[in-house]
Amino acid sequence: MTKQLSSAADAVLDAYMNNCGWLDGPLEKDYRCAAAVLRAAADQANPKAHIEDIDYVHQSYVDGWKDALDLILAIADELEAQ
């Protein structure tokens, strides 16, 4: 049996299972698929793409983006570890 997921990872897996997964519960492949979706989304979430037209960007804005992406990737790591 796998260990209990964090609430964030559980929410991501639930979203995947409610839209794409099998009815009998998550399988190892489902964990990997949900993690792959998160990694793809994180790859597309480039903070610099949203600030090209701004002359000055406060470092806290960039740091916030990085923190959010780190959280997304941590959830992906947790799901892949199942």
Protein Blocks (a to p, Z undefined) as FASTA:
>chain_A
ZZdddfklmmmmmmmmmmmmcfkbpafklmmmmmmmmmmmmmmmcfklmmmmpmbdcfkl
mmmmmmmmmmmmmmmmmmmmZZ
